[in-house]
Amino acid sequence: MQNLGIIGVGDLTESIVRGLRRSGLADAIMLSPRNAERAQTLADECACQVLQDNQAVVDRSDIVLLGVRPEDIASVANQVQLKPGQKLISLAAGISLEQLQTAFPLADCVRAMLSCAAKLNRSTVVICPADAASESLLCTLGELVVLQDEDSFELATVAACMNSWFYFLLHDLEQWLSDKGLPADAARALVLSNIKDCVGSAESNPDKSLQSLGRAIASPGTFSAEGLAVLMHQPVSANWGAACEVVLDALLTRTRTPR
């Protein structure tokens, strides 16, 4: 049994706790008192304990999950002292292992990235570097991806940002169907179901590129091909690529800036 401590109770860490309990984790979970009402509600609903301060969470935990905003890490580092070799899993985007190690010199630091789908045990779970304890703790929350280098982790962070962008794309498609007269619930169901179809097909054909799967559907003479011709004529993909470049540049700037 390994006690888990949560510093920073927010949307993501709450989702992680709920997913862990949903998957059957019975180990003790300690919560920091910041955001007190939310922490207490989570404690009541998920058999956790709210402690008096961050240091108490550290003292009672084998693994500490750091869920505060990047700009708040320095403040937390001034409040706590981890035990030598104590595992610290950071969820802070753009904060490198070197920066974490500087802030928490005694800790064994690991970076992780998840989404709020963790509460449904359907999140992408990215860990860097490989770490048996972190992988064992978080693997039940979804699809585990382990990366050895931080350059790859930053690219994975860009991929995680795509998660939010997809919602806007799906909304636009849903809205078009609704504007044409389709009931809103049917429009939503159709868009989401078609996305699931794509994902299912891609997962069952790992040897085929995503582009080839698309072209197999949008073959010459089909209605799909007519629509694809319009999409290919306009620089939609260039906009997506530009958004990715902006996010990656921001991440690399942050991780290479001393803190």
C-alpha positions, 0 to 999 in steps of 0.5 A: 500500500502506498499513500497518495498525497494531492497538492492542489485540488482542481478539475484535473486532480479531482478527475484523477482521484475519482478515476483511481477510486473508480478503478478500485484503488483502496490506498489512502489519499490525502488532500491539500486544504487549498480550495477547501470546499471542493477538497472536502466534497471530494474527500466525502465522496471518494474516501479521502482525507483533507489535511491541515497544510501541504507539508502534512500532505507530504509527510503522510504520503509515499507519492505526491501528485503536484497539481498546482499551476506552473506559476504556483510551484515556487510558492509550494516549494517554499512551503514543503520539504519532501523526503529523500527519494520521495516520488513527486509526479508533476502535472504542471505543463511546461515545467521541466524535470530540471526545474522540478529538481531545482525546486524539490531537490530531495524528490524523485521527480516525474512528469505526467499529463492526463485529461479530465477523462481520467474520471472515466478511466479514458484519459491519455496518460503520458509519463516521462521518464519511465517510472514503475511506481507512477505507471502502476498508479496511473495506468488504470486511468486510460491509455498509458504512453511512456516517453523517455525524453522531454522533447517528446513529452512537449510534443505530447503536450501539444497533442493534448492541446489538440484535445480541446481544439477537436471540440471546436471542430466537432461543434462546427460540424454539429452546428452545420447539421443543426442549422440545416434542420437536423434535431440538435441531439441527432446532430450531436450523436451523428458527429460523435458516432462518426468520430468513434467510427474513425477511431475504431477503424484506425485502431484496428488497422495499425499498419495503415496510415490515417491518410490512406484510411481516409482516402479509402473512404473518399475514393474518386466519384464519391460524395466524400471525395467531392467534400475532400476536394474543397477541404484540400483546396483551402489551407485548413491543415496549415492553420492546425500546424500553425497552432501546434507550432505556437504551443510548442514554442511556448512550451519550449520557452517555458521549460528553458527559462530558469525559475 
